[in-house]
Amino acid sequence: MAEKIEVMLTEDEVNDRIKAIGEQISCDYAGRQVHLVCVLKGGSFFMCELAKRITVPVSLDFMSVSSYGGSTKSSGIVKIVKDLDEPLKDKDVIVVEDIVDSGRTLSYLLELLGQREPKSMRLCTLLDKPERRVVDVKVDYTGFEIPDKFVVGYGLDYDQRYRNLPYIGVVTFDEE
């Protein structure tokens, strides 16, 4: 089976939207410093581009998590593979994700990070699939709401491929 990638959101559309989110965050956090927490691996592409467009002071940290369970779907139980390097206490934190779908893993992660006593905590995602939501998660900054399609590019992968695409594409599979 071979896959085909169709462009859903062009590179210019993605860049323009990231610029707008950066401007909104800069306005919302005027006079303060924001601490971006990237959920690896997919979120790294988005967070780096976003950080370049925020005009208030920015600090960065990264964490890697995996959901595990007996199925291919997220169980919502999170195993921390790489924890943060710095404490969150009294910081204005924005968790940066590439995509929010079921909300299970992210809900658990936000609860866990909230226990670390940040001054404030918001969620920013490049892509949101609200029709897939199983657990209610409040997204404060959204790049694009998209339909329930399998997407790649800008950090999102299929079998560790296509993360480096500068656009968001829909994966379709050709039967051979």
Backbone as JSON Lines, residues from 0, in Angstrom:
{"i":0,"aa":"M","n":[0.85,-1.18,0.0],"ca":[0.0,0.0,0.0],"c":[0.89,1.24,0.0]}
{"i":1,"aa":"A","n":[0.66,2.14,-0.94],"ca":[1.43,3.38,-1.03],"c":[0.56,4.55,-0.6]}
{"i":2,"aa":"E","n":[1.2,5.54,0.0],"ca":[0.43,6.69,0.45],"c":[0.63,7.87,-0.49]}
{"i":3,"aa":"K","n":[-0.35,8.74,-0.49],"ca":[-0.3,9.95,-1.3],"c":[-0.63,11.11,-0.35]}
{"i":4,"aa":"I","n":[0.04,12.25,-0.55],"ca":[-0.16,13.41,0.31],"c":[-0.82,14.51,-0.52]}
{"i":5,"aa":"E","n":[-1.98,14.99,-0.06],"ca":[-2.66,16.12,-0.69],"c":[-2.56,17.31,0.25]}
{"i":6,"aa":"V","n":[-2.26,18.49,-0.3],"ca":[-2.12,19.69,0.51],"c":[-3.49,20.09,1.08]}
{"i":7,"aa":"M","n":[-3.54,20.25,2.42],"ca":[-4.74,20.76,3.09],"c":[-4.57,22.25,3.41]}
{"i":8,"aa":"L","n":[-3.39,22.58,3.97],"ca":[-3.07,23.96,4.32],"c":[-1.68,24.27,3.76]}
{"i":9,"aa":"T","n":[-1.59,25.31,2.95],"ca":[-0.32,25.64,2.31],"c":[0.67,26.2,3.33]}
{"i":10,"aa":"E","n":[1.93,26.24,2.93],"ca":[2.97,26.81,3.77],"c":[2.65,28.26,4.13]}
{"i":11,"aa":"D","n":[2.18,29.04,3.16],"ca":[1.83,30.44,3.44],"c":[0.67,30.55,4.42]}
{"i":12,"aa":"E","n":[-0.34,29.7,4.28],"ca":[-1.47,29.73,5.22],"c":[-1.0,29.42,6.64]}
{"i":13,"aa":"V","n":[-0.14,28.41,6.77],"ca":[0.38,28.02,8.08],"c":[1.22,29.15,8.67]}
{"i":14,"aa":"N","n":[2.12,29.72,7.88],"ca":[2.97,30.81,8.36],"c":[2.16,32.04,8.78]}
{"i":15,"aa":"D","n":[1.15,32.38,7.98],"ca":[0.32,33.54,8.31],"c":[-0.43,33.32,9.62]}
{"i":16,"aa":"R","n":[-0.92,32.12,9.83],"ca":[-1.67,31.84,11.05],"c":[-0.76,31.82,12.28]}
{"i":17,"aa":"I","n":[0.44,31.27,12.13],"ca":[1.39,31.27,13.26],"c":[1.76,32.71,13.62]}
{"i":18,"aa":"K","n":[1.93,33.55,12.62],"ca":[2.23,34.96,12.88],"c":[1.1,35.6,13.68]}
{"i":19,"aa":"A","n":[-0.13,35.33,13.31],"ca":[-1.29,35.9,14.01],"c":[-1.37,35.39,15.46]}
{"i":20,"aa":"I","n":[-1.09,34.12,15.67],"ca":[-1.09,33.58,17.04],"c":[0.02,34.23,17.86]}
{"i":21,"aa":"G","n":[1.19,34.39,17.27],"ca":[2.3,35.06,17.95],"c":[1.94,36.47,18.37]}
{"i":22,"aa":"E","n":[1.26,37.19,17.48],"ca":[0.82,38.56,17.8],"c":[-0.19,38.55,18.94]}
{"i":23,"aa":"Q","n":[-1.12,37.59,18.93],"ca":[-2.13,37.51,20.0],"c":[-1.48,37.2,21.34]}
{"i":24,"aa":"I","n":[-0.55,36.24,21.36],"ca":[0.15,35.9,22.6],"c":[0.95,37.09,23.09]}
{"i":25,"aa":"S","n":[1.63,37.8,22.2],"ca":[2.41,38.98,22.57],"c":[1.52,40.03,23.22]}
{"i":26,"aa":"C","n":[0.33,40.21,22.69],"ca":[-0.63,41.16,23.24],"c":[-1.13,40.69,24.61]}
{"i":27,"aa":"D","n":[-1.51,39.41,24.69],"ca":[-2.05,38.85,25.93],"c":[-1.04,38.86,27.07]}
{"i":28,"aa":"Y","n":[0.23,38.75,26.75],"ca":[1.29,38.66,27.77],"c":[2.17,39.92,27.79]}
{"i":29,"aa":"A","n":[1.65,41.03,27.32],"ca":[2.43,42.27,27.3],"c":[2.97,42.57,28.7]}
{"i":30,"aa":"G","n":[4.28,42.87,28.77],"ca":[4.91,43.2,30.04],"c":[5.3,42.0,30.89]}
{"i":31,"aa":"R","n":[5.08,40.8,30.36],"ca":[5.42,39.59,31.11],"c":[6.3,38.69,30.25]}
{"i":32,"aa":"Q","n":[6.83,37.66,30.87],"ca":[7.57,36.62,30.14],"c":[6.69,35.4,30.02]}
{"i":33,"aa":"V","n":[6.76,34.73,28.89],"ca":[5.98,33.51,28.68],"c":[6.95,32.33,28.58]}
{"i":34,"aa":"H","n":[6.54,31.22,29.19],"ca":[7.34,29.99,29.2],"c":[6.62,28.97,28.33]}
{"i":35,"aa":"L","n":[7.19,28.65,27.18],"ca":[6.58,27.69,26.26],"c":[7.05,26.29,26.61]}
{"i":36,"aa":"V","n":[6.1,25.36,26.73],"ca":[6.41,23.96,26.98],"c":[5.96,23.17,25.76]}
{"i":37,"aa":"C","n":[6.93,22.6,25.07],"ca":[6.66,21.84,23.85],"c":[6.48,20.37,24.18]}
{"i":38,"aa":"V","n":[5.44,19.79,23.61],"ca":[5.24,18.35,23.71],"c":[5.89,17.74,22.46]}
{"i":39,"aa":"L","n":[6.97,16.99,22.69],"ca":[7.74,16.4,21.59],"c":[7.05,15.18,20.99]}
{"i":40,"aa":"K","n":[7.35,14.82,19.79],"ca":[8.25,15.42,18.85],"c":[7.54,16.42,17.96]}
{"i":41,"aa":"G","n":[6.3,16.13,17.65],"ca":[5.57,16.92,16.66],"c":[5.48,18.4,16.95]}
{"i":42,"aa":"G","n":[5.35,18.78,18.21],"ca":[5.17,20.18,18.56],"c":[6.39,21.04,18.34]}
{"i":43,"aa":"S","n":[7.56,20.43,18.15],"ca":[8.8,21.22,18.06],"c":[8.83,22.15,16.85]}
{"i":44,"aa":"F","n":[8.34,21.72,15.72],"ca":[8.34,22.55,14.52],"c":[7.48,23.79,14.75]}
{"i":45,"aa":"F","n":[6.29,23.57,15.25],"ca":[5.34,24.66,15.51],"c":[5.89,25.6,16.58]}
{"i":46,"aa":"M","n":[6.41,25.05,17.69],"ca":[6.86,25.91,18.77],"c":[8.02,26.8,18.34]}
{"i":47,"aa":"C","n":[8.96,26.27,17.59],"ca":[10.09,27.09,17.15],"c":[9.61,28.24,16.27]}
{"i":48,"aa":"E","n":[8.72,27.98,15.37],"ca":[8.19,29.04,14.51],"c":[7.36,30.04,15.31]}
{"i":49,"aa":"L","n":[6.59,29.56,16.26],"ca":[5.77,30.42,17.1],"c":[6.65,31.33,17.96]}
{"i":50,"aa":"A","n":[7.67,30.76,18.59],"ca":[8.55,31.53,19.47],"c":[9.2,32.69,18.72]}
{"i":51,"aa":"K","n":[9.54,32.49,17.46],"ca":[10.17,33.55,16.66],"c":[9.22,34.73,16.43]}
{"i":52,"aa":"R","n":[7.93,34.48,16.58],"ca":[6.93,35.51,16.29],"c":[6.32,36.15,17.54]}
{"i":53,"aa":"I","n":[6.79,35.76,18.7],"ca":[6.33,36.34,19.96],"c":[7.32,37.43,20.34]}
{"i":54,"aa":"T","n":[6.8,38.62,20.66],"ca":[7.68,39.76,20.92],"c":[7.98,39.98,22.39]}
{"i":55,"aa":"V","n":[7.28,39.32,23.31],"ca":[7.61,39.42,24.73],"c":[8.72,38.4,25.03]}
{"i":56,"aa":"P","n":[9.41,38.53,26.16],"ca":[10.45,37.54,26.48],"c":[9.87,36.12,26.54]}
{"i":57,"aa":"V","n":[10.63,35.17,25.98],"ca":[10.2,33.78,25.87],"c":[11.28,32.87,26.44]}
{"i":58,"aa":"S","n":[10.87,31.88,27.21],"ca":[11.76,30.78,27.58],"c":[11.1,29.5,27.08]}
{"i":59,"aa":"L","n":[11.92,28.48,26.86],"ca":[11.43,27.24,26.25],"c":[11.8,26.04,27.1]}
{"i":60,"aa":"D","n":[10.94,25.04,27.09],"ca":[11.28,23.74,27.68],"c":[10.56,22.68,26.87]}
{"i":61,"aa":"F","n":[11.01,21.44,27.02],"ca":[10.48,20.35,26.22],"c":[10.15,19.16,27.12]}
{"i":62,"aa":"M","n":[9.1,18.46,26.74],"ca":[8.82,17.2,27.42],"c":[8.33,16.2,26.39]}
{"i":63,"aa":"S","n":[8.61,14.95,26.67],"ca":[8.17,13.88,25.78],"c":[7.32,12.92,26.6]}
{"i":64,"aa":"V","n":[6.17,12.59,26.05],"ca":[5.26,11.68,26.73],"c":[4.81,10.61,25.76]}
{"i":65,"aa":"S","n":[4.36,9.5,26.3],"ca":[3.74,8.49,25.44],"c":[2.52,7.95,26.15]}
{"i":66,"aa":"S","n":[1.5,7.71,25.37],"ca":[0.3,7.07,25.89],"c":[0.47,5.59,25.65]}
{"i":67,"aa":"Y","n":[0.09,4.82,26.61],"ca":[0.24,3.39,26.41],"c":[-1.04,2.69,26.81]}
{"i":68,"aa":"G","n":[-1.15,1.49,26.39],"ca":[-2.34,0.69,26.61],"c":[-2.32,-0.44,25.62]}
{"i":69,"aa":"G","n":[-3.39,-1.19,25.6],"ca":[-3.42,-2.38,24.77],"c":[-3.96,-2.17,23.38]}
{"i":70,"aa":"S","n":[-4.14,-0.9,22.97],"ca":[-4.71,-0.69,21.65],"c":[-3.93,0.38,20.91]}
{"i":71,"aa":"T","n":[-4.34,0.64,19.69],"ca":[-3.67,1.66,18.89],"c":[-4.16,3.05,19.25]}
{"i":72,"aa":"K","n":[-5.22,3.15,20.02],"ca":[-5.74,4.46,20.43],"c":[-5.16,4.82,21.78]}
{"i":73,"aa":"S","n":[-5.03,6.13,22.01],"ca":[-4.48,6.62,23.27],"c":[-5.37,6.19,24.43]}
{"i":74,"aa":"S","n":[-4.73,5.69,25.47],"ca":[-5.46,5.29,26.67],"c":[-5.7,6.47,27.58]}
{"i":75,"aa":"G","n":[-4.97,7.57,27.34],"ca":[-5.05,8.73,28.21],"c":[-4.13,8.6,29.41]}
{"i":76,"aa":"I","n":[-3.51,7.46,29.58],"ca":[-2.53,7.27,30.65],"c":[-1.19,7.68,30.07]}
{"i":77,"aa":"V","n":[-0.54,8.59,30.76],"ca":[0.66,9.18,30.2],"c":[1.91,8.68,30.92]}
{"i":78,"aa":"K","n":[2.85,8.28,30.14],"ca":[4.17,7.93,30.66],"c":[5.11,9.06,30.25]}
{"i":79,"aa":"I","n":[5.77,9.69,31.21],"ca":[6.7,10.77,30.88],"c":[8.02,10.14,30.47]}
{"i":80,"aa":"V","n":[8.4,10.37,29.24],"ca":[9.64,9.83,28.68],"c":[10.79,10.81,28.94]}
{"i":81,"aa":"K","n":[10.51,12.11,28.79],"ca":[11.47,13.17,29.09],"c":[10.71,14.26,29.81]}
{"i":82,"aa":"D","n":[11.1,14.53,31.05],"ca":[10.41,15.56,31.83],"c":[11.04,16.92,31.56]}
{"i":83,"aa":"L","n":[10.39,17.96,32.06],"ca":[10.88,19.32,31.92],"c":[12.2,19.5,32.65]}
{"i":84,"aa":"D","n":[13.0,20.43,32.17],"ca":[14.27,20.73,32.81],"c":[14.13,21.76,33.93]}
{"i":85,"aa":"E","n":[13.08,22.59,33.85],"ca":[12.9,23.67,34.8],"c":[11.55,23.55,35.51]}
{"i":86,"aa":"P","n":[11.47,24.07,36.75],"ca":[10.18,24.08,37.44],"c":[9.22,25.07,36.78]}
{"i":87,"aa":"L","n":[7.92,24.86,36.95],"ca":[6.91,25.74,36.38],"c":[6.37,26.74,37.4]}
{"i":88,"aa":"K","n":[6.71,26.58,38.65],"ca":[6.15,27.4,39.72],"c":[6.27,28.89,39.4]}
{"i":89,"aa":"D","n":[5.11,29.56,39.47],"ca":[4.98,31.01,39.27],"c":[5.31,31.49,37.86]}
{"i":90,"aa":"K","n":[5.31,30.61,36.89],"ca":[5.56,31.01,35.5],"c":[4.25,31.06,34.73]}
{"i":91,"aa":"D","n":[4.2,31.95,33.73],"ca":[3.09,31.99,32.78],"c":[3.43,30.99,31.68]}
{"i":92,"aa":"V","n":[2.74,29.86,31.7],"ca":[3.08,28.71,30.85],"c":[2.08,28.59,29.7]}
{"i":93,"aa":"I","n":[2.61,28.31,28.53],"ca":[1.77,27.92,27.39],"c":[2.28,26.57,26.91]}
{"i":94,"aa":"V","n":[1.41,25.57,26.99],"ca":[1.73,24.24,26.48],"c":[1.48,24.27,24.98]}
{"i":95,"aa":"V","n":[2.47,23.86,24.2],"ca":[2.41,23.94,22.74],"c":[2.34,22.53,22.16]}
{"i":96,"aa":"E","n":[1.29,22.26,21.41],"ca":[1.04,20.96,20.79],"c":[0.93,21.12,19.29]}
{"i":97,"aa":"D","n":[1.2,20.03,18.56],"ca":[0.99,20.05,17.13],"c":[-0.49,19.84,16.79]}
{"i":98,"aa":"I","n":[-1.15,18.92,17.52],"ca":[-2.55,18.61,17.21],"c":[-3.26,18.12,18.46]}
{"i":99,"aa":"V","n":[-4.52,18.52,18.59],"ca":[-5.37,18.04,19.68],"c":[-6.52,17.28,19.04]}
{"i":100,"aa":"D","n":[-6.65,16.01,19.42],"ca":[-7.79,15.25,18.9],"c":[-8.67,14.72,20.04]}
{"i":101,"aa":"S","n":[-8.44,13.53,20.56],"ca":[-9.33,12.98,21.58],"c":[-9.29,13.78,22.88]}
{"i":102,"aa":"G","n":[-8.15,14.35,23.18],"ca":[-8.0,15.13,24.41],"c":[-7.59,14.32,25.62]}
{"i":103,"aa":"R","n":[-7.58,13.0,25.51],"ca":[-7.28,12.14,26.66],"c":[-5.9,12.42,27.24]}
{"i":104,"aa":"T","n":[-4.88,12.28,26.42],"ca":[-3.51,12.45,26.88],"c":[-3.27,13.88,27.35]}
{"i":105,"aa":"L","n":[-3.75,14.83,26.58],"ca":[-3.53,16.23,26.92],"c":[-4.23,16.63,28.21]}
{"i":106,"aa":"S","n":[-5.41,16.12,28.45],"ca":[-6.12,16.4,29.69],"c":[-5.31,15.94,30.89]}
{"i":107,"aa":"Y","n":[-4.79,14.75,30.8],"ca":[-3.97,14.2,31.88],"c":[-2.7,15.03,32.06]}
{"i":108,"aa":"L","n":[-2.07,15.38,30.95],"ca":[-0.83,16.15,31.0],"c":[-1.06,17.53,31.61]}
{"i":109,"aa":"L","n":[-2.14,18.2,31.21],"ca":[-2.43,19.53,31.76],"c":[-2.69,19.46,33.26]}
{"i":110,"aa":"E","n":[-3.38,18.43,33.69],"ca":[-3.62,18.25,35.13],"c":[-2.29,18.05,35.86]}
{"i":111,"aa":"L","n":[-1.44,17.23,35.31],"ca":[-0.12,16.97,35.91],"c":[0.71,18.25,36.0]}
{"i":112,"aa":"L","n":[0.76,19.02,34.91],"ca":[1.54,20.25,34.89],"c":[0.93,21.31,35.82]}
{"i":113,"aa":"G","n":[-0.38,21.32,35.94],"ca":[-1.05,22.25,36.84],"c":[-0.67,22.03,38.3]}
{"i":114,"aa":"Q","n":[-0.32,20.81,38.65],"ca":[0.11,20.5,40.02],"c":[1.49,21.1,40.32]}
{"i":115,"aa":"R","n":[2.18,21.58,39.3],"ca":[3.51,22.18,39.49],"c":[3.43,23.68,39.75]}
{"i":116,"aa":"E","n":[2.22,24.17,39.98],"ca":[1.94,25.53,40.43],"c":[2.42,26.66,39.51]}
{"i":117,"aa":"P","n":[2.09,26.57,38.21],"ca":[2.39,27.72,37.35],"c":[1.49,28.9,37.75]}
{"i":118,"aa":"K","n":[1.94,30.11,37.46],"ca":[1.1,31.29,37.71],"c":[-0.15,31.21,36.84]}
{"i":119,"aa":"S","n":[0.04,30.82,35.59],"ca":[-1.06,30.62,34.65],"c":[-0.65,29.54,33.67]}
{"i":120,"aa":"M","n":[-1.64,28.91,33.05],"ca":[-1.33,27.88,32.05],"c":[-2.4,27.9,30.97]}
{"i":121,"aa":"R","n":[-1.94,27.99,29.73],"ca":[-2.83,27.96,28.57],"c":[-2.33,26.9,27.6]}
{"i":122,"aa":"L","n":[-3.19,26.57,26.66],"ca":[-2.88,25.57,25.65],"c":[-2.94,26.2,24.27]}
{"i":123,"aa":"C","n":[-1.91,25.91,23.47],"ca":[-1.83,26.39,22.1],"c":[-1.58,25.2,21.19]}
{"i":124,"aa":"T","n":[-2.38,25.08,20.14],"ca":[-2.18,23.99,19.19],"c":[-2.24,24.5,17.77]}
{"i":125,"aa":"L","n":[-1.45,23.91,16.91],"ca":[-1.5,24.27,15.5],"c":[-2.8,23.76,14.88]}
{"i":126,"aa":"L","n":[-3.15,22.51,15.2],"ca":[-4.34,21.89,14.61],"c":[-5.26,21.36,15.7]}
{"i":127,"aa":"D","n":[-6.55,21.48,15.48],"ca":[-7.55,20.98,16.42],"c":[-8.59,20.18,15.65]}
{"i":128,"aa":"K","n":[-8.86,18.97,16.15],"ca":[-9.9,18.11,15.58],"c":[-11.02,17.97,16.62]}
{"i":129,"aa":"P","n":[-11.87,18.98,16.78],"ca":[-12.88,18.92,17.85],"c":[-13.87,17.77,17.71]}
{"i":130,"aa":"E","n":[-14.13,17.3,16.51],"ca":[-15.08,16.2,16.36],"c":[-14.56,14.87,16.91]}
{"i":131,"aa":"R","n":[-13.25,14.79,17.17],"ca":[-12.65,13.58,17.75],"c":[-12.6,13.64,19.28]}
{"i":132,"aa":"R","n":[-12.97,14.79,19.86],"ca":[-12.83,15.0,21.29],"c":[-13.66,14.02,22.11]}
{"i":133,"aa":"V","n":[-12.99,13.36,23.04],"ca":[-13.61,12.44,23.99],"c":[-13.6,13.06,25.38]}
{"i":134,"aa":"V","n":[-12.53,13.81,25.67],"ca":[-12.37,14.51,26.94],"c":[-12.32,16.0,26.63]}
{"i":135,"aa":"D","n":[-13.09,16.79,27.38],"ca":[-13.13,18.23,27.14],"c":[-11.79,18.86,27.53]}
{"i":136,"aa":"V","n":[-11.16,19.51,26.57],"ca":[-9.9,20.22,26.78],"c":[-10.08,21.62,26.22]}
{"i":137,"aa":"K","n":[-9.78,22.62,27.03],"ca":[-9.91,24.01,26.58],"c":[-8.64,24.4,25.82]}
{"i":138,"aa":"V","n":[-8.81,24.72,24.55],"ca":[-7.7,25.19,23.73],"c":[-7.79,26.71,23.67]}
{"i":139,"aa":"D","n":[-6.75,27.39,24.11],"ca":[-6.75,28.85,24.18],"c":[-6.33,29.51,22.88]}
{"i":140,"aa":"Y","n":[-5.4,28.89,22.18],"ca":[-4.91,29.4,20.9],"c":[-4.92,28.27,19.89]}
{"i":141,"aa":"T","n":[-5.69,28.45,18.82],"ca":[-5.82,27.4,17.8],"c":[-5.38,27.94,16.45]}
{"i":142,"aa":"G","n":[-4.51,27.18,15.79],"ca":[-4.14,27.54,14.44],"c":[-5.29,27.31,13.48]}
{"i":143,"aa":"F","n":[-5.69,26.05,13.39],"ca":[-6.75,25.68,12.46],"c":[-7.6,24.56,13.05]}
{"i":144,"aa":"E","n":[-8.91,24.65,12.88],"ca":[-9.78,23.5,13.15],"c":[-9.83,22.72,11.85]}
{"i":145,"aa":"I","n":[-9.62,21.41,11.97],"ca":[-9.61,20.58,10.76],"c":[-10.56,19.41,10.94]}
{"i":146,"aa":"P","n":[-11.01,18.83,9.83],"ca":[-11.86,17.64,9.91],"c":[-11.05,16.42,10.34]}
{"i":147,"aa":"D","n":[-11.74,15.35,10.63],"ca":[-11.1,14.11,11.09],"c":[-10.45,13.38,9.92]}
{"i":148,"aa":"K","n":[-9.29,13.88,9.53],"ca":[-8.49,13.26,8.48],"c":[-7.09,13.05,9.02]}
{"i":149,"aa":"F","n":[-6.37,12.09,8.46],"ca":[-5.01,11.8,8.89],"c":[-4.08,12.78,8.2]}
{"i":150,"aa":"V","n":[-3.4,13.63,9.0],"ca":[-2.59,14.7,8.44],"c":[-1.12,14.55,8.82]}
{"i":151,"aa":"V","n":[-0.26,15.11,7.97],"ca":[1.18,15.1,8.18],"c":[1.74,16.47,7.83]}
{"i":152,"aa":"G","n":[2.99,16.66,8.18],"ca":[3.68,17.9,7.85],"c":[3.75,18.81,9.06]}
{"i":153,"aa":"Y","n":[4.71,19.72,9.03],"ca":[4.9,20.69,10.11],"c":[5.03,20.0,11.46]}
{"i":154,"aa":"G","n":[5.74,18.88,11.46],"ca":[5.98,18.14,12.7],"c":[5.16,16.87,12.84]}
{"i":155,"aa":"L","n":[4.03,16.8,12.17],"ca":[3.18,15.61,12.22],"c":[3.72,14.56,11.27]}
{"i":156,"aa":"D","n":[3.67,13.3,11.72],"ca":[4.3,12.25,10.91],"c":[3.37,11.09,10.63]}
{"i":157,"aa":"Y","n":[3.8,10.32,9.66],"ca":[3.25,9.0,9.42],"c":[4.46,8.07,9.43]}
{"i":158,"aa":"D","n":[4.53,7.22,10.43],"ca":[5.64,6.27,10.56],"c":[7.0,6.99,10.52]}
{"i":159,"aa":"Q","n":[7.08,8.1,11.26],"ca":[8.28,8.93,11.38],"c":[8.68,9.65,10.08]}
{"i":160,"aa":"R","n":[7.81,9.65,9.09],"ca":[8.09,10.36,7.84],"c":[7.18,11.57,7.69]}
{"i":161,"aa":"Y","n":[7.57,12.49,6.87],"ca":[6.8,13.67,6.46],"c":[6.76,14.8,7.49]}
{"i":162,"aa":"R","n":[7.43,14.67,8.63],"ca":[7.44,15.77,9.61],"c":[7.98,17.05,9.0]}
{"i":163,"aa":"N","n":[8.92,16.93,8.09],"ca":[9.62,18.08,7.54],"c":[8.86,18.8,6.42]}
{"i":164,"aa":"L","n":[7.69,18.35,6.05],"ca":[6.91,19.06,5.03],"c":[6.57,20.45,5.56]}
{"i":165,"aa":"P","n":[6.69,21.49,4.75],"ca":[6.42,22.85,5.22],"c":[4.94,23.21,5.16]}
{"i":166,"aa":"Y","n":[4.09,22.25,4.86],"ca":[2.64,22.46,4.79],"c":[1.95,21.32,5.53]}
{"i":167,"aa":"I","n":[0.63,21.42,5.68],"ca":[-0.15,20.35,6.28],"c":[-0.82,19.59,5.13]}
{"i":168,"aa":"G","n":[-0.58,18.28,5.08],"ca":[-1.15,17.46,4.02],"c":[-1.98,16.33,4.58]}
{"i":169,"aa":"V","n":[-2.94,15.9,3.8],"ca":[-3.79,14.76,4.15],"c":[-3.2,13.53,3.51]}
{"i":170,"aa":"V","n":[-3.08,12.46,4.3],"ca":[-2.55,11.2,3.79],"c":[-3.71,10.35,3.31]}
{"i":171,"aa":"T","n":[-3.59,9.87,2.07],"ca":[-4.52,8.89,1.54],"c":[-3.69,7.68,1.1]}
{"i":172,"aa":"F","n":[-4.29,6.53,1.17],"ca":[-3.58,5.31,0.84],"c":[-4.13,4.71,-0.45]}
{"i":173,"aa":"D","n":[-3.2,4.42,-1.37],"ca":[-3.57,3.78,-2.64],"c":[-3.43,2.28,-2.47]}
{"i":174,"aa":"E","n":[-4.44,1.57,-2.87],"ca":[-4.37,0.1,-2.86],"c":[-3.56,-0.31,-4.07]}
{"i":175,"aa":"E","n":[-2.61,-1.19,-3.87],"ca":[-1.82,-1.65,-5.0],"c":[-2.22,-3.03,-5.42]}
